[in-house]
Amino acid sequence: MRARLVDTSTIEECIDKLRRFLEERLREGEPLEPRQSSLRSNLTVKTYLKYARVFLRNVLVSYDPPLDEEAAKEFLRILSKRRRPRTVMVYYSAIKNLYYANGWSFNLRWTAFIDPTEIDESPEEPYLTAEEMRSVLEKVVEEAERSRNYRDAMIIILLALGLRPRELSLLKVGDLKPLGVGWLIEYHTIKRGGKRKVQIPNGYSKVVNRWLRMLERNLSPELREWSLEKYNRPLPPELPLFPRYFTPLSNRLQNVKSIQEVEPIGYETVYATVKKYSRVLGLDESQTGKITPYAFRRGVVTTLLEQGVPEATVDRYMGWKTPMARRYYKKSRDQIAREILQYLSL
């Protein structure tokens, strides 16, 4: 069939069906199909929509909907020769759900395009070394002093201590404990229910103090008075450390009347913050997706193990109840971490 211009309305119609399909399953916690796990984040939905749109733009120049398996097979076969196995895997999942959402038949197996051993044996996750994290933190704190954006600096600092994005988003003010001139953070991990304590380096106490002061200064009078009466402190301990509607550009915190009205940020915000600072730090635009919050977490574990800290000690430090440290020891065979960091102005 001869290539032709693609009707964008056809693409959007197919994408809209996929969006409704994914959002319903995200909301209800249903598996996408019997052999798949449940959707857990809006970030996955956005990724699938993005990849499905790329697929449609490429195949609709030669195929008419309803699409058959041959269209997906041809696209994935070409993609597998140009992209990494993990990327092809995400495309496969996005295309599969696109077919389901639009009522098209899909029985292709992902192993036809990807060698499973390449996924298991060639980890592609980047990580940051201790020196690299220190350099990143210095620049983030410097940027915070310039822009007065202490929230984002706090997020990066806590990521560099090994917190998961979800754990970070669920932190409360009461999870911060004064420790001399610095701070200790104490919280329950979201997996296996472990409890973790970690000290925030004293050099970053200024950022913590200023962020808490900003929260206190912008809290509604009603909530501040309630906290003073109940806890004898201006910030209630159950207040989310990172309220959803309190940013340098927006402050709806002054309008809330009760603590129940204050929602925490989503972990999508954590990912967006890391991506934004990737740009601030001079990361090449084509590489921004390769630094994620987990690059910090993997870096913490990798650094400790390379310094000779016993795995059992690392497990306790990270709040794990079962041996997990070795699973987080990530070094990419093709040195993706080095490839990323060559774009950083460190």
C-alpha positions as CSV (number, residue, x, y, z in Angstrom):
1,M,0.0,0.0,0.0
2,R,1.3,3.4,-0.9
3,A,2.3,5.8,1.9
4,R,-0.1,8.7,2.4
5,L,-0.9,11.5,4.8
6,V,-2.3,10.4,8.1
7,D,-5.6,11.8,9.4
8,T,-4.8,13.1,12.9
9,S,-8.4,12.7,14.0
10,T,-8.1,8.9,13.4
11,I,-5.0,8.9,15.7
12,E,-6.7,10.9,18.4
13,E,-9.8,8.7,18.2
14,C,-7.7,5.5,18.8
15,I,-5.6,7.2,21.5
16,D,-8.7,8.4,23.3
17,K,-10.0,4.9,23.5
18,L,-6.7,3.8,24.9
19,R,-6.7,6.6,27.5
20,R,-10.2,5.6,28.7
21,F,-9.1,1.9,28.8
22,L,-6.0,2.6,30.8
23,E,-7.5,5.2,33.2
24,E,-10.4,2.8,34.1
25,R,-8.0,0.1,35.0
26,L,-5.8,2.4,36.9
27,R,-8.8,3.6,38.9
28,E,-10.1,0.2,39.6
29,G,-6.7,-1.5,40.0
30,E,-7.6,-4.2,37.5
31,P,-4.9,-6.1,35.5
32,L,-4.6,-4.8,31.9
33,E,-5.2,-8.4,30.9
34,P,-4.9,-11.8,32.6
35,R,-1.1,-12.1,32.3
36,Q,-0.2,-8.5,33.1
37,S,0.1,-6.8,36.4
38,S,-2.1,-3.9,37.4
39,L,-1.4,-0.3,36.5
40,R,0.1,1.6,39.4
41,S,0.8,5.1,38.2
42,N,-0.3,7.9,35.8
43,L,3.3,7.9,34.6
44,T,2.8,4.5,33.0
45,V,-0.5,5.7,31.4
46,K,1.3,8.7,29.9
47,T,4.2,6.6,28.6
48,Y,1.8,4.1,26.9
49,L,-0.1,6.9,25.3
50,K,3.1,8.5,24.0
51,Y,4.4,5.3,22.6
52,A,1.1,4.3,21.1
53,R,0.9,7.7,19.3
54,V,4.3,7.1,17.8
55,F,3.2,3.7,16.6
56,L,0.1,5.0,15.0
57,R,1.9,7.8,13.2
58,N,4.2,5.3,11.7
59,V,1.8,2.5,10.7
60,L,-1.2,4.5,9.5
61,V,0.8,5.8,6.5
62,S,0.5,2.2,5.2
63,Y,-2.3,0.5,7.0
64,D,-6.0,1.3,7.5
65,P,-7.8,0.7,10.8
66,P,-8.8,-1.7,12.2
67,L,-5.2,-2.7,12.4
68,D,-4.1,-6.3,12.1
69,E,-1.2,-8.0,13.7
70,E,1.0,-7.6,10.7
71,A,1.2,-3.8,11.3
72,A,2.4,-4.3,14.8
73,K,4.8,-7.1,13.8
74,E,6.4,-5.0,11.1
75,F,6.8,-2.0,13.4
76,L,8.3,-4.0,16.3
77,R,10.6,-6.0,14.0
78,I,12.2,-2.7,12.8
79,L,12.2,-1.2,16.2
80,S,14.0,-4.2,17.8
81,K,17.0,-3.5,15.4
82,R,17.3,0.1,16.4
83,R,16.3,0.4,20.1
84,R,17.3,-1.2,23.4
85,P,15.4,-4.3,24.5
86,R,13.7,-2.5,27.5
87,T,12.5,0.2,25.2
88,V,11.1,-2.3,22.7
89,M,9.3,-4.1,25.7
90,V,7.5,-0.9,26.7
91,Y,6.5,-0.3,23.1
92,Y,5.2,-3.8,22.9
93,S,3.1,-3.3,26.0
94,A,1.7,0.0,24.8
95,I,0.8,-1.4,21.4
96,K,-0.8,-4.5,22.9
97,N,-3.1,-2.4,25.1
98,L,-3.8,-0.1,22.2
99,Y,-5.1,-3.1,20.2
100,Y,-7.2,-4.3,23.2
101,A,-8.7,-0.8,23.8
102,N,-9.8,-0.6,20.1
103,G,-11.1,-4.1,19.9
104,W,-8.4,-5.4,17.5
105,S,-7.0,-8.9,17.6
106,F,-3.5,-9.2,19.1
107,N,-1.7,-12.5,19.8
108,L,1.9,-11.6,19.2
109,R,4.4,-12.7,21.8
110,W,7.1,-10.3,22.9
111,T,9.8,-13.0,22.7
112,A,9.5,-12.9,19.0
113,F,11.2,-9.5,19.1
114,I,13.2,-9.5,22.3
115,D,15.8,-11.9,23.7
116,P,14.7,-12.4,27.4
117,T,18.4,-12.9,28.4
118,E,19.3,-9.4,27.1
119,I,16.8,-7.9,29.6
120,D,18.0,-9.9,32.6
121,E,21.8,-9.8,31.8
122,S,22.2,-6.2,30.5
123,P,20.7,-3.9,33.1
124,E,20.3,-0.4,31.6
125,E,19.4,1.5,34.8
126,P,21.8,4.4,35.4
127,Y,23.1,5.2,38.8
128,L,25.0,8.1,40.4
129,T,28.2,7.7,42.4
130,A,28.7,9.5,45.7
131,E,30.9,12.2,44.1
132,E,28.4,12.8,41.3
133,M,25.5,13.1,43.8
134,R,27.5,15.6,45.8
135,S,28.1,17.6,42.7
136,V,24.5,17.5,41.7
137,L,23.4,18.5,45.3
138,E,25.8,21.4,45.3
139,K,24.3,22.8,42.1
140,V,20.7,22.1,43.3
141,V,21.2,24.0,46.5
142,E,22.9,26.8,44.7
143,E,19.9,27.0,42.3
144,A,17.5,26.9,45.3
145,E,19.3,29.9,46.9
146,R,18.9,31.8,43.6
147,S,15.3,30.8,42.9
148,R,14.0,30.4,46.5
149,N,12.7,27.0,45.4
150,Y,13.5,25.0,48.6
151,R,10.8,22.4,47.9
152,D,12.6,21.0,44.9
153,A,16.0,21.1,46.7
154,M,14.5,19.1,49.5
155,I,13.2,16.5,47.1
156,I,16.6,16.1,45.5
157,I,18.3,15.9,48.9
158,L,16.0,13.2,50.1
159,L,16.4,11.2,46.9
160,A,20.1,11.3,47.4
161,L,19.5,9.7,50.8
162,G,17.9,6.7,49.1
163,L,14.2,7.4,49.5
164,R,11.8,6.0,47.0
165,P,9.6,8.5,45.1
166,R,6.4,7.2,46.7
167,E,8.0,7.3,50.2
168,L,9.1,10.9,49.7
169,S,5.7,12.0,48.5
170,L,4.0,10.5,51.6
171,L,6.4,12.1,54.2
172,K,4.8,14.1,57.0
173,V,6.3,17.0,58.9
174,G,6.4,14.8,62.0
175,D,8.8,12.4,60.2
176,L,11.5,15.1,60.6
177,K,13.2,14.9,64.0
178,P,15.7,17.6,65.3
179,L,19.1,16.1,65.8
180,G,21.6,18.6,67.3
181,V,22.0,21.3,64.7
182,G,20.7,19.0,62.0
183,W,17.8,16.7,61.2
184,L,16.9,13.0,61.3
185,I,14.2,11.6,59.1
186,E,12.3,8.5,60.3
187,Y,9.6,6.8,58.2
188,H,8.2,3.4,57.2
189,T,9.2,2.1,53.9
190,I,6.4,1.3,51.4
191,K,7.7,-2.3,50.8
192,R,7.9,-4.9,53.5
193,G,7.0,-2.4,56.1
194,G,10.5,-1.7,57.3
195,K,11.3,1.3,59.4
196,R,14.2,3.5,58.3
197,K,16.1,6.3,60.0
198,V,18.6,8.4,58.1
199,Q,20.3,11.6,59.1
200,I,20.2,14.6,56.7
201,P,23.8,15.9,56.4
202,N,24.2,19.1,58.5
203,G,25.3,20.9,55.4
204,Y,21.7,20.8,54.1
205,S,20.0,21.8,57.4
206,K,19.6,25.3,56.0
207,V,17.5,24.0,53.2
208,V,15.3,22.0,55.6
209,N,14.9,25.0,58.0
210,R,13.9,27.3,55.2
211,W,11.4,24.9,53.7
212,L,9.8,24.4,57.1
213,R,9.7,28.1,57.6
214,M,8.0,28.6,54.2
215,L,5.4,26.0,55.2
216,E,4.8,27.7,58.5
217,R,4.6,31.2,57.1
218,N,2.1,30.1,54.4
219,L,-0.1,27.9,56.5
220,S,-3.7,29.1,57.0
221,P,-4.3,31.0,60.3
222,E,-7.0,28.4,61.2
223,L,-4.7,25.5,60.8
224,R,-1.8,27.2,62.6
225,E,-4.0,28.0,65.6
226,W,-5.3,24.5,65.7
227,S,-1.8,23.1,65.7
228,L,-0.6,25.5,68.4
229,E,-3.5,24.5,70.6
230,K,-3.1,20.8,70.0
231,Y,0.7,20.3,69.6
232,N,2.1,23.6,70.9
233,R,3.9,24.0,67.6
234,P,2.9,26.0,64.4
235,L,3.2,23.0,62.0
236,P,1.0,20.0,62.8
237,P,3.1,16.7,62.6
238,E,0.5,15.1,60.3
239,L,0.9,17.9,57.7
240,P,2.3,16.5,54.4
241,L,5.9,17.6,54.1
242,F,5.2,18.4,50.5
243,P,1.6,19.6,50.1
244,R,0.2,19.2,46.6
245,Y,-1.0,22.8,46.2
246,F,2.0,24.6,47.7
247,T,4.7,25.5,45.2
248,P,6.8,28.7,44.5
249,L,4.1,29.7,41.9
250,S,0.9,28.6,43.7
251,N,-0.2,28.7,47.3
252,R,-3.6,27.3,48.1
253,L,-2.3,26.2,51.6
254,Q,-3.5,29.6,53.0
255,N,-7.1,28.6,52.2
256,V,-7.4,25.2,53.9
257,K,-9.4,25.0,57.0
258,S,-8.5,21.5,58.2
259,I,-5.6,19.1,57.9
260,Q,-7.8,16.6,56.0
261,E,-7.9,19.1,53.1
262,V,-4.1,19.0,52.6
263,E,-3.1,16.4,50.0
264,P,0.6,15.3,49.4
265,I,2.2,15.6,46.1
266,G,2.1,12.6,43.8
267,Y,5.2,10.7,42.9
268,E,4.8,12.0,39.3
269,T,5.9,15.4,40.8
270,V,9.1,13.8,42.1
271,Y,9.8,12.4,38.6
272,A,9.0,15.8,37.0
273,T,11.4,17.6,39.5
274,V,14.3,15.3,38.6
275,K,13.6,15.8,34.9
276,K,13.6,19.6,35.4
277,Y,16.9,19.6,37.3
278,S,18.4,17.4,34.6
279,R,17.9,20.3,32.3
280,V,19.1,22.9,34.9
281,L,22.3,20.8,35.3
282,G,23.0,20.9,31.6
283,L,21.8,17.4,30.6
284,D,21.3,17.0,26.9
285,E,17.6,17.1,25.9
286,S,17.8,13.7,24.3
287,Q,19.1,12.2,27.6
288,T,16.7,13.6,30.1
289,G,14.7,10.5,30.4
290,K,17.7,8.5,31.6
291,I,18.1,10.1,35.0
292,T,15.3,9.1,37.3
293,P,14.8,9.2,41.1
294,Y,16.0,5.6,41.3
295,A,19.3,6.6,39.8
296,F,20.0,8.2,43.2
297,R,18.7,5.2,45.2
298,R,20.8,2.7,43.2
299,G,23.8,5.1,43.6
300,V,23.4,5.0,47.4
301,V,23.5,1.2,47.5
302,T,26.2,0.8,44.9
303,T,28.5,3.3,46.7
304,L,28.0,1.6,50.1
305,L,28.8,-1.8,48.7
306,E,31.9,-0.6,46.8
307,Q,33.1,1.0,50.0
308,G,33.0,-2.5,51.6
309,V,29.9,-2.1,53.8
310,P,28.5,-5.6,54.4
311,E,25.3,-6.4,52.5
312,A,23.4,-7.0,55.8
313,T,24.3,-3.5,57.0
314,V,23.2,-2.0,53.7
315,D,19.9,-3.9,54.0
316,R,19.3,-2.4,57.5
317,Y,20.3,1.1,56.5
318,M,17.9,1.0,53.5
319,G,15.1,-0.4,55.7
320,W,14.9,-3.8,54.1
321,K,13.8,-6.8,56.2
322,T,15.0,-9.3,53.6
323,P,18.3,-9.3,51.6
324,M,17.9,-6.8,48.8
325,A,21.2,-4.9,48.5
326,R,22.8,-7.1,45.8
327,R,19.7,-6.6,43.6
328,Y,20.2,-2.9,43.7
329,Y,23.9,-3.1,42.8
330,K,23.6,-1.8,39.3
331,K,26.3,-1.2,36.8
332,S,25.3,-1.0,33.2
333,R,27.5,-3.1,30.9
334,D,27.4,-0.4,28.2
335,Q,28.2,2.3,30.8
336,I,25.0,4.2,30.4
337,A,25.8,6.0,33.6
338,R,29.0,7.4,32.1
339,E,27.1,8.3,28.9
340,I,24.6,10.3,30.9
341,L,27.1,12.1,33.0
342,Q,29.2,13.3,30.1
343,Y,26.3,15.7,29.4
344,L,26.2,17.0,33.0
345,S,28.1,20.2,33.6
346,L,29.8,18.8,36.7
